[in-house]
Amino acid sequence: MQTQQVPALCLYEPEKFDSTCAKFMKFTIKLALIFLSNLVRYYMYTTKITYTASHLSSLVADRFKLHLNKATSEISFTTYEVFVRALKNAYDDPDICVMAKRNLHNLKQGDRDYSVYYIEFSTYATILNYDDRIKISFFSNRAKEGLKIALSYQASLPETFDQFVQLCIKLDNRAKLLYYQSSCYAPQNTPAP
């Protein structure tokens, strides 16, 4: 009997963290995904710390040399969480909620693709821990006019944000298909609007 191999999850290496506060959260999220993708490899906290340390710029790494015993090569951090907390205290934005609120209030879908808008929106809404009702309100108010119009024709809207997003994806896909179909069948001699 043949065993079927499960394909490995393909995750790209994170960029070296260069001490920019705005990049800290993305850096730690990327590391968490990498560690979750291979629990056997990253079982020990020392493996996680050394992997993370190898992705720190020289400026950031220099700051943490104090925690490495050069004679024994032992790390003074007792857990990975303690190590990340030290990084967080040094490089994370202490006012992340204020920054997230400001960015969310200024966020608009504009000409961007729906998925790009959704990812950016979700990043800020997750930080702020908004409930589904507030997320739906913010999300729909800052979406493209076409999506707002399509939502207004719905008899009822989902109450959970995940279901609302699924509805928006369907509406966005239908709008793209309709646009594509209308452009395919448009007379060739007609000037573009």
Biotite code that builds the C-alpha atoms (Angstrom):
import biotite.structure as struc

atoms = struc.array([
    struc.Atom([0.000, 0.000, 0.000], chain_id="A", res_id=1, res_name="MET", atom_name="CA", element="C"),
    struc.Atom([1.431, 3.351, -1.031], chain_id="A", res_id=2, res_name="GLN", atom_name="CA", element="C"),
    struc.Atom([1.430, 6.223, 1.398], chain_id="A", res_id=3, res_name="THR", atom_name="CA", element="C"),
    struc.Atom([0.490, 9.572, 0.035], chain_id="A", res_id=4, res_name="GLN", atom_name="CA", element="C"),
    struc.Atom([2.829, 12.423, 0.859], chain_id="A", res_id=5, res_name="GLN", atom_name="CA", element="C"),
    struc.Atom([1.344, 15.654, 2.068], chain_id="A", res_id=6, res_name="VAL", atom_name="CA", element="C"),
    struc.Atom([2.876, 18.627, 0.258], chain_id="A", res_id=7, res_name="PRO", atom_name="CA", element="C"),
    struc.Atom([4.878, 20.918, 2.499], chain_id="A", res_id=8, res_name="ALA", atom_name="CA", element="C"),
    struc.Atom([3.477, 24.349, 3.188], chain_id="A", res_id=9, res_name="LEU", atom_name="CA", element="C"),
    struc.Atom([5.535, 26.824, 1.195], chain_id="A", res_id=10, res_name="CYS", atom_name="CA", element="C"),
    struc.Atom([6.357, 29.863, 3.302], chain_id="A", res_id=11, res_name="LEU", atom_name="CA", element="C"),
    struc.Atom([8.882, 32.447, 2.285], chain_id="A", res_id=12, res_name="TYR", atom_name="CA", element="C"),
    struc.Atom([11.659, 33.513, 4.610], chain_id="A", res_id=13, res_name="GLU", atom_name="CA", element="C"),
    struc.Atom([10.857, 36.734, 6.453], chain_id="A", res_id=14, res_name="PRO", atom_name="CA", element="C"),
    struc.Atom([12.802, 39.859, 5.571], chain_id="A", res_id=15, res_name="GLU", atom_name="CA", element="C"),
    struc.Atom([15.450, 40.788, 8.098], chain_id="A", res_id=16, res_name="LYS", atom_name="CA", element="C"),
    struc.Atom([13.887, 42.912, 10.811], chain_id="A", res_id=17, res_name="PHE", atom_name="CA", element="C"),
    struc.Atom([15.546, 46.329, 10.712], chain_id="A", res_id=18, res_name="ASP", atom_name="CA", element="C"),
    struc.Atom([14.102, 47.936, 13.888], chain_id="A", res_id=19, res_name="SER", atom_name="CA", element="C"),
    struc.Atom([11.248, 49.726, 12.077], chain_id="A", res_id=20, res_name="THR", atom_name="CA", element="C"),
    struc.Atom([8.282, 49.731, 14.486], chain_id="A", res_id=21, res_name="CYS", atom_name="CA", element="C"),
    struc.Atom([5.731, 49.486, 11.671], chain_id="A", res_id=22, res_name="ALA", atom_name="CA", element="C"),
    struc.Atom([7.314, 46.209, 10.477], chain_id="A", res_id=23, res_name="LYS", atom_name="CA", element="C"),
    struc.Atom([7.526, 44.481, 13.858], chain_id="A", res_id=24, res_name="PHE", atom_name="CA", element="C"),
    struc.Atom([4.039, 42.946, 13.934], chain_id="A", res_id=25, res_name="MET", atom_name="CA", element="C"),
    struc.Atom([4.312, 41.608, 10.361], chain_id="A", res_id=26, res_name="LYS", atom_name="CA", element="C"),
    struc.Atom([7.713, 40.139, 11.219], chain_id="A", res_id=27, res_name="PHE", atom_name="CA", element="C"),
    struc.Atom([6.412, 38.280, 14.306], chain_id="A", res_id=28, res_name="THR", atom_name="CA", element="C"),
    struc.Atom([3.289, 37.055, 12.483], chain_id="A", res_id=29, res_name="ILE", atom_name="CA", element="C"),
    struc.Atom([5.436, 35.669, 9.667], chain_id="A", res_id=30, res_name="LYS", atom_name="CA", element="C"),
    struc.Atom([7.639, 33.874, 12.209], chain_id="A", res_id=31, res_name="LEU", atom_name="CA", element="C"),
    struc.Atom([4.606, 32.409, 13.981], chain_id="A", res_id=32, res_name="ALA", atom_name="CA", element="C"),
    struc.Atom([3.317, 31.008, 10.669], chain_id="A", res_id=33, res_name="LEU", atom_name="CA", element="C"),
    struc.Atom([6.703, 29.480, 9.897], chain_id="A", res_id=34, res_name="ILE", atom_name="CA", element="C"),
    struc.Atom([6.884, 27.866, 13.348], chain_id="A", res_id=35, res_name="PHE", atom_name="CA", element="C"),
    struc.Atom([3.329, 26.521, 13.054], chain_id="A", res_id=36, res_name="LEU", atom_name="CA", element="C"),
    struc.Atom([4.075, 25.072, 9.625], chain_id="A", res_id=37, res_name="SER", atom_name="CA", element="C"),
    struc.Atom([6.738, 22.763, 11.079], chain_id="A", res_id=38, res_name="ASN", atom_name="CA", element="C"),
    struc.Atom([6.066, 21.992, 14.739], chain_id="A", res_id=39, res_name="LEU", atom_name="CA", element="C"),
    struc.Atom([8.665, 19.219, 14.825], chain_id="A", res_id=40, res_name="VAL", atom_name="CA", element="C"),
    struc.Atom([11.496, 21.387, 13.534], chain_id="A", res_id=41, res_name="ARG", atom_name="CA", element="C"),
    struc.Atom([10.615, 24.356, 15.751], chain_id="A", res_id=42, res_name="TYR", atom_name="CA", element="C"),
    struc.Atom([9.683, 22.392, 18.861], chain_id="A", res_id=43, res_name="TYR", atom_name="CA", element="C"),
    struc.Atom([12.494, 23.742, 21.054], chain_id="A", res_id=44, res_name="MET", atom_name="CA", element="C"),
    struc.Atom([12.439, 27.390, 22.071], chain_id="A", res_id=45, res_name="TYR", atom_name="CA", element="C"),
    struc.Atom([16.161, 27.698, 21.377], chain_id="A", res_id=46, res_name="THR", atom_name="CA", element="C"),
    struc.Atom([15.569, 26.747, 17.739], chain_id="A", res_id=47, res_name="THR", atom_name="CA", element="C"),
    struc.Atom([12.914, 29.457, 17.451], chain_id="A", res_id=48, res_name="LYS", atom_name="CA", element="C"),
    struc.Atom([15.202, 32.027, 19.052], chain_id="A", res_id=49, res_name="ILE", atom_name="CA", element="C"),
    struc.Atom([18.176, 31.223, 16.847], chain_id="A", res_id=50, res_name="THR", atom_name="CA", element="C"),
    struc.Atom([15.994, 31.227, 13.729], chain_id="A", res_id=51, res_name="TYR", atom_name="CA", element="C"),
    struc.Atom([14.520, 34.604, 14.699], chain_id="A", res_id=52, res_name="THR", atom_name="CA", element="C"),
    struc.Atom([17.952, 35.994, 15.601], chain_id="A", res_id=53, res_name="ALA", atom_name="CA", element="C"),
    struc.Atom([19.245, 34.976, 12.173], chain_id="A", res_id=54, res_name="SER", atom_name="CA", element="C"),
    struc.Atom([16.579, 37.261, 10.673], chain_id="A", res_id=55, res_name="HIS", atom_name="CA", element="C"),
    struc.Atom([17.541, 40.356, 12.656], chain_id="A", res_id=56, res_name="LEU", atom_name="CA", element="C"),
    struc.Atom([19.536, 43.112, 11.002], chain_id="A", res_id=57, res_name="SER", atom_name="CA", element="C"),
    struc.Atom([22.984, 43.686, 12.447], chain_id="A", res_id=58, res_name="SER", atom_name="CA", element="C"),
    struc.Atom([21.723, 46.785, 14.274], chain_id="A", res_id=59, res_name="LEU", atom_name="CA", element="C"),
    struc.Atom([19.025, 44.793, 16.087], chain_id="A", res_id=60, res_name="VAL", atom_name="CA", element="C"),
    struc.Atom([21.214, 41.719, 16.600], chain_id="A", res_id=61, res_name="ALA", atom_name="CA", element="C"),
    struc.Atom([23.935, 43.810, 18.261], chain_id="A", res_id=62, res_name="ASP", atom_name="CA", element="C"),
    struc.Atom([21.469, 44.806, 20.954], chain_id="A", res_id=63, res_name="ARG", atom_name="CA", element="C"),
    struc.Atom([20.835, 41.165, 21.875], chain_id="A", res_id=64, res_name="PHE", atom_name="CA", element="C"),
    struc.Atom([24.458, 40.018, 21.974], chain_id="A", res_id=65, res_name="LYS", atom_name="CA", element="C"),
    struc.Atom([24.348, 40.699, 25.715], chain_id="A", res_id=66, res_name="LEU", atom_name="CA", element="C"),
    struc.Atom([22.043, 37.687, 26.076], chain_id="A", res_id=67, res_name="HIS", atom_name="CA", element="C"),
    struc.Atom([24.464, 35.244, 24.477], chain_id="A", res_id=68, res_name="LEU", atom_name="CA", element="C"),
    struc.Atom([27.190, 33.625, 26.542], chain_id="A", res_id=69, res_name="ASN", atom_name="CA", element="C"),
    struc.Atom([30.171, 33.579, 24.168], chain_id="A", res_id=70, res_name="LYS", atom_name="CA", element="C"),
    struc.Atom([31.972, 30.826, 26.077], chain_id="A", res_id=71, res_name="ALA", atom_name="CA", element="C"),
    struc.Atom([29.073, 28.350, 26.187], chain_id="A", res_id=72, res_name="THR", atom_name="CA", element="C"),
    struc.Atom([26.879, 29.699, 23.320], chain_id="A", res_id=73, res_name="SER", atom_name="CA", element="C"),
    struc.Atom([23.923, 29.570, 25.695], chain_id="A", res_id=74, res_name="GLU", atom_name="CA", element="C"),
    struc.Atom([21.071, 32.057, 25.398], chain_id="A", res_id=75, res_name="ILE", atom_name="CA", element="C"),
    struc.Atom([19.897, 33.784, 28.561], chain_id="A", res_id=76, res_name="SER", atom_name="CA", element="C"),
    struc.Atom([16.221, 33.820, 27.487], chain_id="A", res_id=77, res_name="PHE", atom_name="CA", element="C"),
    struc.Atom([14.268, 31.077, 29.238], chain_id="A", res_id=78, res_name="THR", atom_name="CA", element="C"),
    struc.Atom([11.492, 30.836, 26.612], chain_id="A", res_id=79, res_name="THR", atom_name="CA", element="C"),
    struc.Atom([10.771, 32.085, 23.126], chain_id="A", res_id=80, res_name="TYR", atom_name="CA", element="C"),
    struc.Atom([7.978, 34.240, 24.555], chain_id="A", res_id=81, res_name="GLU", atom_name="CA", element="C"),
    struc.Atom([10.476, 36.043, 26.828], chain_id="A", res_id=82, res_name="VAL", atom_name="CA", element="C"),
    struc.Atom([12.705, 36.667, 23.804], chain_id="A", res_id=83, res_name="PHE", atom_name="CA", element="C"),
    struc.Atom([9.808, 38.059, 21.735], chain_id="A", res_id=84, res_name="VAL", atom_name="CA", element="C"),
    struc.Atom([8.709, 40.222, 24.669], chain_id="A", res_id=85, res_name="ARG", atom_name="CA", element="C"),
    struc.Atom([12.195, 41.735, 24.796], chain_id="A", res_id=86, res_name="ALA", atom_name="CA", element="C"),
    struc.Atom([12.007, 42.470, 21.065], chain_id="A", res_id=87, res_name="LEU", atom_name="CA", element="C"),
    struc.Atom([8.505, 43.853, 21.473], chain_id="A", res_id=88, res_name="LYS", atom_name="CA", element="C"),
    struc.Atom([9.535, 46.137, 24.304], chain_id="A", res_id=89, res_name="ASN", atom_name="CA", element="C"),
    struc.Atom([12.404, 47.468, 22.221], chain_id="A", res_id=90, res_name="ALA", atom_name="CA", element="C"),
    struc.Atom([10.814, 47.736, 18.764], chain_id="A", res_id=91, res_name="TYR", atom_name="CA", element="C"),
    struc.Atom([7.025, 47.451, 18.764], chain_id="A", res_id=92, res_name="ASP", atom_name="CA", element="C"),
    struc.Atom([4.875, 50.548, 18.483], chain_id="A", res_id=93, res_name="ASP", atom_name="CA", element="C"),
    struc.Atom([3.699, 51.276, 22.061], chain_id="A", res_id=94, res_name="PRO", atom_name="CA", element="C"),
    struc.Atom([0.658, 53.085, 20.679], chain_id="A", res_id=95, res_name="ASP", atom_name="CA", element="C"),
    struc.Atom([-0.348, 50.407, 18.183], chain_id="A", res_id=96, res_name="ILE", atom_name="CA", element="C"),
    struc.Atom([-4.078, 50.838, 18.858], chain_id="A", res_id=97, res_name="CYS", atom_name="CA", element="C"),
    struc.Atom([-3.936, 54.569, 18.144], chain_id="A", res_id=98, res_name="VAL", atom_name="CA", element="C"),
    struc.Atom([-2.008, 53.874, 14.944], chain_id="A", res_id=99, res_name="MET", atom_name="CA", element="C"),
    struc.Atom([-4.494, 51.150, 13.921], chain_id="A", res_id=100, res_name="ALA", atom_name="CA", element="C"),
    struc.Atom([-7.489, 53.454, 14.558], chain_id="A", res_id=101, res_name="LYS", atom_name="CA", element="C"),
    struc.Atom([-5.904, 56.247, 12.550], chain_id="A", res_id=102, res_name="ARG", atom_name="CA", element="C"),
    struc.Atom([-5.070, 53.919, 9.670], chain_id="A", res_id=103, res_name="ASN", atom_name="CA", element="C"),
    struc.Atom([-8.519, 52.315, 9.715], chain_id="A", res_id=104, res_name="LEU", atom_name="CA", element="C"),
    struc.Atom([-10.278, 55.684, 9.627], chain_id="A", res_id=105, res_name="HIS", atom_name="CA", element="C"),
    struc.Atom([-8.136, 56.751, 6.651], chain_id="A", res_id=106, res_name="ASN", atom_name="CA", element="C"),
    struc.Atom([-8.472, 53.423, 4.821], chain_id="A", res_id=107, res_name="LEU", atom_name="CA", element="C"),
    struc.Atom([-10.475, 53.287, 1.587], chain_id="A", res_id=108, res_name="LYS", atom_name="CA", element="C"),
    struc.Atom([-10.620, 50.563, -1.024], chain_id="A", res_id=109, res_name="GLN", atom_name="CA", element="C"),
    struc.Atom([-10.170, 53.022, -3.876], chain_id="A", res_id=110, res_name="GLY", atom_name="CA", element="C"),
    struc.Atom([-8.869, 51.362, -7.047], chain_id="A", res_id=111, res_name="ASP", atom_name="CA", element="C"),
    struc.Atom([-7.212, 48.527, -5.178], chain_id="A", res_id=112, res_name="ARG", atom_name="CA", element="C"),
    struc.Atom([-8.278, 44.948, -5.599], chain_id="A", res_id=113, res_name="ASP", atom_name="CA", element="C"),
    struc.Atom([-10.824, 43.733, -3.058], chain_id="A", res_id=114, res_name="TYR", atom_name="CA", element="C"),
    struc.Atom([-8.425, 41.154, -1.543], chain_id="A", res_id=115, res_name="SER", atom_name="CA", element="C"),
    struc.Atom([-5.707, 43.763, -0.904], chain_id="A", res_id=116, res_name="VAL", atom_name="CA", element="C"),
    struc.Atom([-8.268, 46.036, 0.782], chain_id="A", res_id=117, res_name="TYR", atom_name="CA", element="C"),
    struc.Atom([-9.569, 43.136, 2.896], chain_id="A", res_id=118, res_name="TYR", atom_name="CA", element="C"),
    struc.Atom([-6.089, 42.123, 4.112], chain_id="A", res_id=119, res_name="ILE", atom_name="CA", element="C"),
    struc.Atom([-5.178, 45.662, 5.157], chain_id="A", res_id=120, res_name="GLU", atom_name="CA", element="C"),
    struc.Atom([-8.572, 46.189, 6.789], chain_id="A", res_id=121, res_name="PHE", atom_name="CA", element="C"),
    struc.Atom([-8.317, 42.904, 8.717], chain_id="A", res_id=122, res_name="SER", atom_name="CA", element="C"),
    struc.Atom([-4.873, 43.793, 10.037], chain_id="A", res_id=123, res_name="THR", atom_name="CA", element="C"),
    struc.Atom([-6.158, 46.969, 11.697], chain_id="A", res_id=124, res_name="TYR", atom_name="CA", element="C"),
    struc.Atom([-9.530, 45.541, 12.803], chain_id="A", res_id=125, res_name="ALA", atom_name="CA", element="C"),
    struc.Atom([-7.788, 42.581, 14.483], chain_id="A", res_id=126, res_name="THR", atom_name="CA", element="C"),
    struc.Atom([-5.503, 44.881, 16.460], chain_id="A", res_id=127, res_name="ILE", atom_name="CA", element="C"),
    struc.Atom([-8.528, 46.866, 17.627], chain_id="A", res_id=128, res_name="LEU", atom_name="CA", element="C"),
    struc.Atom([-10.532, 43.743, 18.474], chain_id="A", res_id=129, res_name="ASN", atom_name="CA", element="C"),
    struc.Atom([-13.738, 45.192, 16.985], chain_id="A", res_id=130, res_name="TYR", atom_name="CA", element="C"),
    struc.Atom([-16.886, 43.082, 17.059], chain_id="A", res_id=131, res_name="ASP", atom_name="CA", element="C"),
    struc.Atom([-18.498, 41.838, 13.835], chain_id="A", res_id=132, res_name="ASP", atom_name="CA", element="C"),
    struc.Atom([-21.112, 44.606, 13.665], chain_id="A", res_id=133, res_name="ARG", atom_name="CA", element="C"),
    struc.Atom([-18.500, 47.370, 13.822], chain_id="A", res_id=134, res_name="ILE", atom_name="CA", element="C"),
    struc.Atom([-16.204, 45.587, 11.356], chain_id="A", res_id=135, res_name="LYS", atom_name="CA", element="C"),
    struc.Atom([-19.057, 45.202, 8.854], chain_id="A", res_id=136, res_name="ILE", atom_name="CA", element="C"),
    struc.Atom([-19.952, 48.873, 9.193], chain_id="A", res_id=137, res_name="SER", atom_name="CA", element="C"),
    struc.Atom([-16.366, 50.120, 8.764], chain_id="A", res_id=138, res_name="PHE", atom_name="CA", element="C"),
    struc.Atom([-15.637, 47.690, 5.942], chain_id="A", res_id=139, res_name="PHE", atom_name="CA", element="C"),
    struc.Atom([-18.700, 48.522, 3.862], chain_id="A", res_id=140, res_name="SER", atom_name="CA", element="C"),
    struc.Atom([-18.418, 52.307, 4.383], chain_id="A", res_id=141, res_name="ASN", atom_name="CA", element="C"),
    struc.Atom([-14.894, 52.337, 2.955], chain_id="A", res_id=142, res_name="ARG", atom_name="CA", element="C"),
    struc.Atom([-15.479, 49.937, 0.060], chain_id="A", res_id=143, res_name="ALA", atom_name="CA", element="C"),
    struc.Atom([-15.802, 50.918, -3.613], chain_id="A", res_id=144, res_name="LYS", atom_name="CA", element="C"),
    struc.Atom([-19.078, 52.557, -4.622], chain_id="A", res_id=145, res_name="GLU", atom_name="CA", element="C"),
    struc.Atom([-19.945, 49.586, -6.836], chain_id="A", res_id=146, res_name="GLY", atom_name="CA", element="C"),
    struc.Atom([-19.693, 47.201, -3.890], chain_id="A", res_id=147, res_name="LEU", atom_name="CA", element="C"),
    struc.Atom([-21.755, 49.536, -1.701], chain_id="A", res_id=148, res_name="LYS", atom_name="CA", element="C"),
    struc.Atom([-24.475, 49.622, -4.357], chain_id="A", res_id=149, res_name="ILE", atom_name="CA", element="C"),
    struc.Atom([-24.419, 45.824, -4.733], chain_id="A", res_id=150, res_name="ALA", atom_name="CA", element="C"),
    struc.Atom([-24.715, 45.443, -0.950], chain_id="A", res_id=151, res_name="LEU", atom_name="CA", element="C"),
    struc.Atom([-27.694, 47.819, -0.874], chain_id="A", res_id=152, res_name="SER", atom_name="CA", element="C"),
    struc.Atom([-29.623, 45.457, -3.193], chain_id="A", res_id=153, res_name="TYR", atom_name="CA", element="C"),
    struc.Atom([-29.278, 42.539, -0.779], chain_id="A", res_id=154, res_name="GLN", atom_name="CA", element="C"),
    struc.Atom([-32.485, 41.593, 1.044], chain_id="A", res_id=155, res_name="ALA", atom_name="CA", element="C"),
    struc.Atom([-30.526, 40.940, 4.230], chain_id="A", res_id=156, res_name="SER", atom_name="CA", element="C"),
    struc.Atom([-26.871, 41.093, 5.161], chain_id="A", res_id=157, res_name="LEU", atom_name="CA", element="C"),
    struc.Atom([-24.992, 38.450, 7.144], chain_id="A", res_id=158, res_name="PRO", atom_name="CA", element="C"),
    struc.Atom([-24.446, 39.171, 10.813], chain_id="A", res_id=159, res_name="GLU", atom_name="CA", element="C"),
    struc.Atom([-20.948, 37.722, 11.107], chain_id="A", res_id=160, res_name="THR", atom_name="CA", element="C"),
    struc.Atom([-17.987, 39.449, 9.506], chain_id="A", res_id=161, res_name="PHE", atom_name="CA", element="C"),
    struc.Atom([-16.678, 36.244, 7.899], chain_id="A", res_id=162, res_name="ASP", atom_name="CA", element="C"),
    struc.Atom([-20.029, 35.617, 6.177], chain_id="A", res_id=163, res_name="GLN", atom_name="CA", element="C"),
    struc.Atom([-20.181, 39.280, 5.156], chain_id="A", res_id=164, res_name="PHE", atom_name="CA", element="C"),
    struc.Atom([-16.725, 39.021, 3.574], chain_id="A", res_id=165, res_name="VAL", atom_name="CA", element="C"),
    struc.Atom([-17.810, 35.900, 1.664], chain_id="A", res_id=166, res_name="GLN", atom_name="CA", element="C"),
    struc.Atom([-20.814, 37.823, 0.319], chain_id="A", res_id=167, res_name="LEU", atom_name="CA", element="C"),
    struc.Atom([-18.552, 40.717, -0.718], chain_id="A", res_id=168, res_name="CYS", atom_name="CA", element="C"),
    struc.Atom([-16.239, 38.292, -2.532], chain_id="A", res_id=169, res_name="ILE", atom_name="CA", element="C"),
    struc.Atom([-19.206, 36.849, -4.471], chain_id="A", res_id=170, res_name="LYS", atom_name="CA", element="C"),
    struc.Atom([-20.523, 40.301, -5.349], chain_id="A", res_id=171, res_name="LEU", atom_name="CA", element="C"),
    struc.Atom([-17.070, 41.503, -6.387], chain_id="A", res_id=172, res_name="ASP", atom_name="CA", element="C"),
    struc.Atom([-16.544, 38.414, -8.564], chain_id="A", res_id=173, res_name="ASN", atom_name="CA", element="C"),
    struc.Atom([-19.945, 38.892, -10.224], chain_id="A", res_id=174, res_name="ARG", atom_name="CA", element="C"),
    struc.Atom([-19.196, 42.559, -10.897], chain_id="A", res_id=175, res_name="ALA", atom_name="CA", element="C"),
    struc.Atom([-15.858, 41.633, -12.502], chain_id="A", res_id=176, res_name="LYS", atom_name="CA", element="C"),
    struc.Atom([-17.557, 38.956, -14.635], chain_id="A", res_id=177, res_name="LEU", atom_name="CA", element="C"),
    struc.Atom([-20.286, 41.359, -15.721], chain_id="A", res_id=178, res_name="LEU", atom_name="CA", element="C"),
    struc.Atom([-17.686, 43.983, -16.628], chain_id="A", res_id=179, res_name="TYR", atom_name="CA", element="C"),
    struc.Atom([-15.659, 41.410, -18.562], chain_id="A", res_id=180, res_name="TYR", atom_name="CA", element="C"),
    struc.Atom([-18.706, 40.120, -20.423], chain_id="A", res_id=181, res_name="GLN", atom_name="CA", element="C"),
    struc.Atom([-19.904, 43.611, -21.320], chain_id="A", res_id=182, res_name="SER", atom_name="CA", element="C"),
    struc.Atom([-16.456, 44.595, -22.605], chain_id="A", res_id=183, res_name="SER", atom_name="CA", element="C"),
    struc.Atom([-16.248, 41.416, -24.730], chain_id="A", res_id=184, res_name="CYS", atom_name="CA", element="C"),
    struc.Atom([-19.579, 42.084, -26.433], chain_id="A", res_id=185, res_name="TYR", atom_name="CA", element="C"),
    struc.Atom([-19.229, 45.843, -26.810], chain_id="A", res_id=186, res_name="ALA", atom_name="CA", element="C"),
    struc.Atom([-19.092, 47.070, -30.426], chain_id="A", res_id=187, res_name="PRO", atom_name="CA", element="C"),
    struc.Atom([-15.494, 47.647, -31.507], chain_id="A", res_id=188, res_name="GLN", atom_name="CA", element="C"),
    struc.Atom([-16.212, 51.017, -33.183], chain_id="A", res_id=189, res_name="ASN", atom_name="CA", element="C"),
    struc.Atom([-17.694, 52.601, -30.080], chain_id="A", res_id=190, res_name="THR", atom_name="CA", element="C"),
    struc.Atom([-15.330, 55.046, -28.394], chain_id="A", res_id=191, res_name="PRO", atom_name="CA", element="C"),
    struc.Atom([-14.367, 54.222, -24.825], chain_id="A", res_id=192, res_name="ALA", atom_name="CA", element="C"),
    struc.Atom([-16.182, 56.244, -22.105], chain_id="A", res_id=193, res_name="PRO", atom_name="CA", element="C"),
])
